[in-house]
């Protein structure tokens, strides 16, 4: 991007090299085996990337949305699954702690999460409360010096590998009475259900967090009781921008792979890049990818400059995953039979990206947010 | 409107797929397992040789009837539907281009569903440009020696009878001939099995021929007819792939409507949100349009009305619709739609291949455009 600082350009290079070396060679294996590239995850810690937005005093890089998006973009170009796990750890867990926890809590939890010694996750969705997240029913009942947690959280990225969970629970009957708890698996605050088998993002573990009369000390409450809805929604903006970075990385991978293939594959005596139908697919996917890149990074920069807004983040999140699914479907089509086989990565790109139209708020929820904003403005 | 025969066929297949296919489907998809016993039972139901003459054990019905059966079957399993579609295509080739001896010898076990037929045209270097295939059939005493390999062959390994296109003469379409090669012929083996995104119950493999001797009596019609045979078979194959696509779309819609009526968010069923209603209204409309096109293309074929353009349009429209509709279905289901617990993610993975097989949708556009040029 033309407006990247030297520091951002350097970050981009470091991430691209890392992705090429540590993520790309393993991506197809972990997709096939539904396993997690733990080794690479730990190395992200060594590189200092697991706390990209956290304060330097806890080991973080102290950077913002543009930097976090650069990491997602470059990583996802090689392996979207590892990137999703990275996002759940860095944006959903670490960044939330950074923004909402007390100095004491930060001191206690952030260094290990940022070094990669601990893996973090976040729990918002429940089996019956997806788009309607604020309706959640997992309850935390105050019992003197501790809380009793009951319920479960669904679709939790990193659940099986997590040591720390940043979890929202209901502390009162009125709809918005939600509180946040920082839970430790080792202390028995939660257990993890059986792994969830998915269409894509198979190299990123997904599970259920279960709270069965879990006793959680009051020191694990983050912020004030009943005060979490605002923070929850606030962090979603950054989540939506950064998850769109995963789609951008996938789209770029599609363009690169398709261009290579169109130059190599011959039919009717010439490389298929000579056919206008193929040219149309290539030209469109490349234009759309450039458009997405400029849109996404501009919004990320605005976010860092303090011009925040749920509506623009929702627009990013609506457009990038949706366009990338179309691009990835075309990428398979351009490869024909080979594209459908798992020998080429394009079918994985499509399966992985579909998640981005659902996670962090479905396309439909984005539409609702954007429309509500438009209608209330006029 | 379905005929009486079609209604009966649909009813039987509905029951069969729900009772016999659905229970192990998710597991079989995961393990890439094809069950021959299921195929044979489909044979007992009379679905594995629908458009073939009764004297060869077929049902003596129409392609339109085959299409109705495939649409219904594909609601549960694209894989079994495709196995029937391809085997029926092979039977169609043998019936149309084979001599009475060949028909007698090869058809009955295929029509009954005891065995499966496979069609081998594509090679690693020749996909859409099929006429440039490289595999050779060299004339020797009493027959031909086949050398080369075939790629992406549906039902490879489970099929007993293969119709194989190989070059007996000059470069280009006119040098190609079609042979019937039985499984187990010396010098013929099944190569690497493809790992695929979807369509996993149906095996797709490479075929390898190393000095495989095929007796002259297994040549279909005469030398040089191979490409013509392949093209005429694909014209029919396109219609049946379209029918399968309609089934995929319909199932995706059925699941979406049911789920959205049951699932509540924000205190109401998600069906009541207009965003979803419009999505499903579009889905239903596109599926209905696809179904009508497929029906018409099959009708034309059954009544000897030559219309290659309509067959291509039916394949193009129905498979694009299946892709779009199944993608939307995953979206309507949200998180659970992305998991293997519900069928919609499988429908989406299975749908994609329909845009590629029996001529990619790009090739359909080439065909349609070619016809357009002739018309004006």
HADDOCK unambig.tbl for C-alpha pairs under 7 A between the chains (distance, minus, plus):
assign (segid A and resid 129 and name CA) (segid B and resid 265 and name CA) 6.80 0.50 0.50
assign (segid A and resid 131 and name CA) (segid B and resid 265 and name CA) 6.80 0.50 0.50
assign (segid A and resid 132 and name CA) (segid B and resid 265 and name CA) 5.36 0.50 0.50
assign (segid A and resid 132 and name CA) (segid B and resid 266 and name CA) 5.55 0.50 0.50
assign (segid A and resid 196 and name CA) (segid B and resid 339 and name CA) 6.91 0.50 0.50
assign (segid A and resid 197 and name CA) (segid B and resid 339 and name CA) 5.66 0.50 0.50
assign (segid A and resid 197 and name CA) (segid B and resid 340 and name CA) 5.68 0.50 0.50
assign (segid A and resid 198 and name CA) (segid B and resid 338 and name CA) 5.81 0.50 0.50
assign (segid A and resid 198 and name CA) (segid B and resid 339 and name CA) 4.19 0.50 0.50
assign (segid A and resid 198 and name CA) (segid B and resid 340 and name CA) 5.54 0.50 0.50
assign (segid A and resid 199 and name CA) (segid B and resid 338 and name CA) 5.64 0.50 0.50
assign (segid A and resid 199 and name CA) (segid B and resid 339 and name CA) 5.85 0.50 0.50
assign (segid A and resid 199 and name CA) (segid B and resid 340 and name CA) 6.45 0.50 0.50
assign (segid A and resid 199 and name CA) (segid B and resid 345 and name CA) 6.24 0.50 0.50
assign (segid A and resid 267 and name CA) (segid B and resid 126 and name CA) 6.45 0.50 0.50
assign (segid A and resid 267 and name CA) (segid B and resid 128 and name CA) 6.92 0.50 0.50
assign (segid A and resid 267 and name CA) (segid B and resid 129 and name CA) 5.26 0.50 0.50
assign (segid A and resid 268 and name CA) (segid B and resid 129 and name CA) 5.34 0.50 0.50
assign (segid A and resid 333 and name CA) (segid B and resid 356 and name CA) 6.75 0.50 0.50
assign (segid A and resid 336 and name CA) (segid B and resid 356 and name CA) 5.77 0.50 0.50
assign (segid A and resid 336 and name CA) (segid B and resid 360 and name CA) 6.93 0.50 0.50
assign (segid A and resid 337 and name CA) (segid B and resid 356 and name CA) 6.43 0.50 0.50
assign (segid A and resid 340 and name CA) (segid B and resid 196 and name CA) 5.91 0.50 0.50
assign (segid A and resid 340 and name CA) (segid B and resid 197 and name CA) 5.77 0.50 0.50
assign (segid A and resid 340 and name CA) (segid B and resid 353 and name CA) 6.57 0.50 0.50
assign (segid A and resid 341 and name CA) (segid B and resid 194 and name CA) 6.39 0.50 0.50
assign (segid A and resid 341 and name CA) (segid B and resid 195 and name CA) 5.67 0.50 0.50
assign (segid A and resid 341 and name CA) (segid B and resid 196 and name CA) 4.24 0.50 0.50
assign (segid A and resid 341 and name CA) (segid B and resid 197 and name CA) 6.08 0.50 0.50
assign (segid A and resid 342 and name CA) (segid B and resid 195 and name CA) 5.33 0.50 0.50
assign (segid A and resid 342 and name CA) (segid B and resid 196 and name CA) 5.17 0.50 0.50
assign (segid A and resid 342 and name CA) (segid B and resid 197 and name CA) 6.28 0.50 0.50
assign (segid A and resid 347 and name CA) (segid B and resid 197 and name CA) 6.29 0.50 0.50
assign (segid A and resid 355 and name CA) (segid B and resid 338 and name CA) 6.91 0.50 0.50
assign (segid A and resid 358 and name CA) (segid B and resid 331 and name CA) 6.73 0.50 0.50
assign (segid A and resid 358 and name CA) (segid B and resid 334 and name CA) 5.62 0.50 0.50
assign (segid A and resid 358 and name CA) (segid B and resid 335 and name CA) 6.29 0.50 0.50
assign (segid A and resid 362 and name CA) (segid B and resid 334 and name CA) 6.90 0.50 0.50
